[in-house]
Amino acid sequence: MTITEQSPDQSNRLQFPANFIWGSATAAYQIEGAVNEDGRKPSIWDTFSRTPGKVLNGDTGDIACDHYHRYRSDVALMKQLNLGAYRFSIAWPRILPDGRGAINEKGLDFYDRLTDELLQAGIKPYATLYHWDLPQALEDQGGWTNRATAEAFVEYADIVSRRLGDRISSYTTFNEPWCSAVLGYGLGIHAPGLTDPALQVAATHHLLLAHGLAVPVIRRNAPQAEVGITLNLWSFDPASDSPADRQAAEEGYDLDNRVYLDPIFRGEYPQTYLNSLPDGVTVPVQPGDFEIMKTPVDFLGINYYIRHVRKAEPGVVGGEEVKLPGIYTTMDWEVYPPGLYDLLVRLNREYPLTKIYVTENGSSGEEAPDANGKVHDRLRHFYIQEHLVQSHRAIQEGVPLAGYFAWSLMDNYEWAWGYTRRFGIVYVDYSTQQRTIKDSGFWYAGVARDNALPDTRVTYP
Ligand code: FCB
């Protein structure tokens, strides 16, 4: 990794293209709280977080950052941070508390108010329709393993995009469908906590189908807005130069990345994935599904945090993960910025992409305010800085990267980790709900203001 030192002649300054979008991201269940208010009914995360042993300390999103009540001051905070855009998600169980059927106007009103507040502050709203909080009523009928959930999603997308329309700059259908399918139905680490490969395969298919079905509906309701999807993608490196390790890394890329990318951009699953299905597990394809999945999108959102390093293991498609020495965050995630560059360049080479956003990138770290009320989160500052260096490099090589969203605006509910992992550029004291801008936040505000990485860089450690 290149660690840039301070240079007196501004030669390190990296200017980003005009109109580059600087934002931050959050998700409904992670920040809103107010889970029983104004007609909202439970989502799978309300159920899961209450299931003993599933979430660290039994933490729930009941209160979270109380953003439902504090959205005005949170938007003011974004303005103070010079953000040009805000990526948030809409809670399906607020809009359609039973998943389908009766619309809860009060739920829509909340996002209407939030959207207006953002527009008044000159901040572009980037709305994600699904960031994992499926109405529990739909899960009771099989959730994403049930094809009917894809139809329910289209109804929900229709209702939201009719109400918010073109006031939203950018609609994202799904955030990280890999996590919903694999962590939710395959590994049981996320809601709904199931562990069945057949369910994982069905969920994957129906999430992709729901995405493709919803895109034209959103376009019809919001013709000026862009529509896309956000995937969590990794770069994959072989542990050695051996052909076997190289193959393992490629298989890993196929199983985790191409399993979403190929249906969306090519209308097919990668062969590695189809070959890897356990005996008796089949993809529930119906005629026309792949045509629907490859409905053109306006952008691809990428959430990048880490790379994978793989070594070959006989009989294991995708090999085995190897942990290399390096800098690791409190999530035990390796800090590997060049992986973002590798990924961006590869994606741009392999798919017809016209616009890419980094919709999430950031570091956990549990720093707290010091005696002077300052939060010195040097690792986070370093992490974002180095990923921006790599983003800039990719742009120089022709990658159509149009924006970057720091995960996250503020510390929040980190799913199965509860409140024990902090990703914010703003610190949240959960007992008082006081927000404190961290050092990384002040620095990021300068980047957003100047549309450039300053000459002065931090090093780490
Ligand atoms: C991503 C999620 C986001 C947050 C970050 C750390 O996978 O989309 O909600 O949890 O990881």
Residues whose N, C-alpha, C, O or C-beta is under 5 A from the ligand:
A	BS01	FCB	A27 E176
